[in-house]
């Protein structure tokens, strides 16, 4: 068996994702192993569809094995997100990793990954951040260009590509990279076009605007996947959104002080501060909550030009769910099996030993550790943010999708 790993979100799965899988099949890879974000995404948002639905869609779209990239790792910025995903794949012994990239230039991506590991990059990047939002892509690529002494033709999706390679180098993994040239709409494009492969952002925007199911995305995602998406919406299981529990979130920051929130977070997961804060973001959130009348006003007041929206979203989640710097700086102790084809199950069975990582099939059997406590709290928050009320322990009772 010749497996290849993909670290992904599939929020939701679309024809661009299927194209990548088809290309990999054509290259001779016969087992597609996906490490997929759980119920929360790298932008610090709730996934539109829950992790089990998205995992089933991935297998229907051609994947063989879908393992969870658990929270909070799924909502860390690129470096932490990539490190956790690479760790899971490496623990499985997967020696090939594929990712979408705007440039798909392996040599350039390798040089960029080496550049971001230098002290000079960190110094230049910090200086550029003073002039633009922290985490902005332009500052990041400009800093890489200065370190390398060349103009770099890189775009948003390349940040994760570089981060994957950086993690591989950092861990000393024996892993080949298989970049796939990204085609179609841009990463942040929000309008679907008939003549172009879609972006997940455009599909989410179309679903959000559609009042009756997901008919607007027909042709942009495989038919079997569309059926699952429409079924999830009709059952009130999607789309999930933090605004569905906006009043509760608004009240949390309105009634708590920054020091109370930090003490609560540290008590839950150790460390010293709330993950990815350290710069007064929680204070800003509390101030915005106290001067706003509702959730939408609270969010608008919290966003500013100093920090990216994604970073503020992350700090909101980490405050609510008790994620400290120590929890964010760790690596996953286990991953949960979400879906598998017959080939995926065969691969799992063939693994005699998984180095330093447990694979959990039943969420109720997860080990008693900080990761489990945080993941269960995250899943309970997610279930509360579905359109229709449901049991907060619904994900503890879930079973992986097994394709015949």
N, C-alpha and C positions, 0 to 999 in steps of 0.2 A: 504494500500500500504506500502511495506517495502523497502524504497530506500537505496542505498549505493552510496557514492561518490568516484570518482577517479580523482585525479589531474594528468594531463597527457600532452603529447605533440603530440603523434601520428604522428611522422614525419619520415615516414608515418605509417599508421595503418598496422599491420602485424599479423601473426598467434599467436605470443606470447601474443599480446593484446587481441585477440579473446579468447585465452585460459583463461586469467584472467576473462573475462566477463562470459564465460561459467561456470567456477568454482563458481563464485558468484551466478549465476542463480541456480546452483545445491545446493547452501547453503540456498536458499529460498528468495534471494533478487529479487524483481520483478520490480524494476525500477533503472536502472543504470544511475547515474547522473555524467557527466564528466565536469570538469572545465579544459578546454584545452587552452594551449598557443595560442595566436593570431598568427600574422605573424612573430614573432621573438621568438627564443628559449632561454632556460636557459644558453646555452653556448655562448650567445651573437652573434648568427648567424641568418640569414634569414631562416625561414622554407622552405624546398624544395618545398612544395605545400602550397597554400594559406589556410587561416583559414576556409573558407566556404567549400572548397573541402575536407579538412581533417575532418571537422565536419560531412559532408555527409557520408564520408567513415566510420566514427565511428558508425553512426546509421545503415548503411548497415552491419556493422560488429557486431551489437547486442546492442549498446548503446541506451538509451532512450532520454536523454536530454544532449545537449552539449552547455555549456555556456563559454564565452571567459574569459580566464585569460589575461587581457589586458597588453599591453606594458605601462610602463617599467617593471612592476612586473614580466612578463614572462621572462625577461632577467636579473633579479637579481640573485645573488648567492643563494645557497640553502636556507639559512634562510629567505631571503626576498621573494623568490619564494614560499616557503612553507607557510609562514604567509599569503600571499595574497590569496592563494588557499583555505586554511583552513577558512579564514575570509568569503569567498564567500559561501562555503558549510555551515558554521555555521549560516550565515545570512538566508539561505534557511531553516534552521531547520533540516538539514541532521544529523542524529545521528550515522552514520556508515561511516568510511572511509577505503578504501582498497588501498594497494600499493604493488608493487613488491619489494621483498627483497632477497638478496642472502642468508641471514641467516634465515629470517622468524622466529626468536626467539623473541617472544613478550617481555619476561622478560628482555633479554639482551638489546633490543632496548629501553625499558623503562628506564633501568639503564643508558644507554648511553645518553638519552635525559636529564635526571636529571644531569648528569655529565657536559654536555656542558653549563648548566645554571649557573655553579659555577665560581667564580673569579679565582680559582686555575686552571681550565681548560684554561681560557683565557690567564693566565700567562704562562703556560706550552706551549700552542699552539703557542704563539707569539715567544717564545724562539726557538722552533723547526722550525718555518718558516724562521728563519735567516739562517738555514742550507739547506733549500730546497725551491722550488717555493711556493710563498704565495698561500694558498688555496689547497695545495697538499693533496691528500687523506691519504698518509702515515703519514704526520705530524698530521693530524686530528685524525686518529685512534690511533696513538701512545700516543697522549695527553689524549684521553679518557681512554686508558688502564692504564696510570699512575694515573689518578684520581680515577679509580675504583680499582686499585691494582690487576689487572688481565689481562691476555692476551685476547684480543677480536678478534674473528674471523669475521671480517666485511670487506665488499668490497664496491666498488664505489656506487652501487645503494642504499646501506644502509645509505649513507649520507642524501639523501632526506627522507628516512623512519624516521630517527632520527629527522630530521628537522620538519617533519609533527607532530610528537609526541610533540616535544618542543613547537610548535605553539599552539597545543591543550591545553597543560599545561599552557602556558603563558596567553591564552585568557580565561582559565577556562571553556572550552567547555564541554558539555555533549556529548561526542563522543566516540564511541567504535572503536578500530582499528582492521582491518582484513588483516593481512599481508599474502601475497601469495608467496610461495617459487618460486623464479625465476629459470627457466630452459633454457637450450639452450646456444647460443653463449654469450660470455661476452659482457659487456656494450660497450667496445671500439673495439671489433672484427670487422674487415672490410671485411671478406671473407665468403660468404654464403656456407652452407653445406647441402646436401640433407637430412642427418640423424639428423638434429638438428634444433630447433626453431631459427629463425633469431634474430639478433639485428637490431635496426633501423639504426645504423651506417653501417652495412653490406649492407642493402637494399639501402641506399643512395649511397654507393660506387658503387654498381652494376648498379643503374640507371645512375649515372654520366658517367660510362664507356660504357653504351649501346647507340649506335648511332641511333637505330630505335625503339623508344618507351621504354617499360619496360618489355620486354619479359623475361629478365634474372631473374626477381623476381617471375615468375609464380610458384605457389605452396607455396610460402612463405607469401602470403597475400591472403585473400579471393577473389574469382573470381570477385564478384561484385565490390570490391575495386580496383582490377587490372584494370577493365574497366574504372573506374573514373580516375585513375592515367594516363592511356594511353590517355584518352580523353583530360586531362589537358595538357599533353605534346604536343599532336598533334595540340592543339590550340595556342601554344606558351605561355601558362600561367605557365609553369614550365619547368625545375627547376629554381627557383629564386636564385640569388647569388649576393652578394655585388660586386663581380668582374665584373658583367655586367655593373656596373656604376663606375668601378674602376678609370677611368680617373677623374671623378668629385670628388670622395672621396679623391684621391691623391691630387688634386688641393686644396681642402678645407684645408687640414692640411699644405700644402705647402705655401699657401698665407696668412694664419691666424697665429697670435702669440698665445701662450698659454693664455696670459692675455685677449686677444680679445675673444678667445673661451669661457673662463670662464665668462667674463662679459655678453656675449650673452646668455649663459646657465642660469645664475642667473636672468637675465632680464626676461627670459621666464617662469621659474618655481620657482623662489625664492631661499631660502637657501644661502649657502656660497660657496660651491665648486661643481665641476662636480661629479656626483654620482660615487662612487667606485674608484675615483682617489685619490687625497690627497697625493700621493707619487711620483709625477713627471712623471706619465705615459703620460699625454698630452704633456709635454715637449719632451719626448722621441718620441712621434708620430710626432710632428712638425719637430724635428731634422731629423728623418728618412725620412720624406717626402721631405725635402730640399736636401738631399744627395742621393736620389734615382731617377731613370729615369722613373719608371712606378709603377703601383699599386702593382704588385707581389714583386718587390724589396722593396717597402715601407713596406709591411706587413712582409716580411722576416727580414727586418732591425728593425722592432718594436718588434718582438718576442724576448724574452731572457729568461735566466734561473731563473731570479728573480721573475717573474710573470707568472702565467699560461696563456696560449693562450686565454682561455675563459675570463679572467679578462681584457686583452688588447682588445679583441673583444668588450666587454661591454663598455669600455671607448670610443672606436671609435663610437659606436652607441649613447651613451649618449652625446657625444660632438656634433655629427651631429644633434641630435634631441632635444637638450636642456633639458636634464634631470639632475636636481641638486640633492644634498643630501636630500633636503626637499621633493622633489617629490618621491624619492626612499624610504624614511622612512615613507611615508603615507600608507594608505590602500585604495583599490579600492572603489570609490563611487558608481560605477555601473558595471554591466556586460552585455554583448550583447548576445542575443539568436542567436546561429549559426545553430542549427539543433535540431529536435525533432521527436520522434515517437508519436503515439497516447497516449501511456502511459506517455511519457514525458510531453505532452501537458496537460494531465489530472492532473499530479502532479503540474504543474505550476498554473493551474486553482484552485486547492485545497488550495493553499497557501493564506490565508486571509491577512497575513501581512508578509512582508519580512523585518527583523529588520536592518534598517540602510543601505539598499542596493537596488538600483533600477535595474530592468531588462529591458533593451532596446531591442525592436524588430526591429525597423528601426534605423539604425545608424544616419540618418539625425535628429532624435529626441533626440539625446544624450544631456544631460544637458550642459550648458555653464560653463565649469570649466577647471582647468589645465589639468586634466586627459584627457578630450576630445581633447584639443589642442595638447597634446603630442601624443595621439593615432592617430589622423588624420595625423599629420606630419609623424608618423611612417608608416602608411598605404600608404601615398603618396611616401615615399622613397621605400617601398616594390614594389609598382606598377611600379616604374621606373626601378627596377632591374629585371623585367621579361624578358624572351628571346625576346618576341615581344612587341613593343611599345603599350601602352594602355593609357586610360585616367587616370590621377593621382587621380581623385575622384571616381574611380571605386568602392571602398569599401563603400563609403557613399550611393551608390545606391543599394547595395546588399540586398537580402532578405534571411531569414533563410530557410533551407531545411526542409520541412514538409513531413514526410513519411505518406502515406495513411494507 
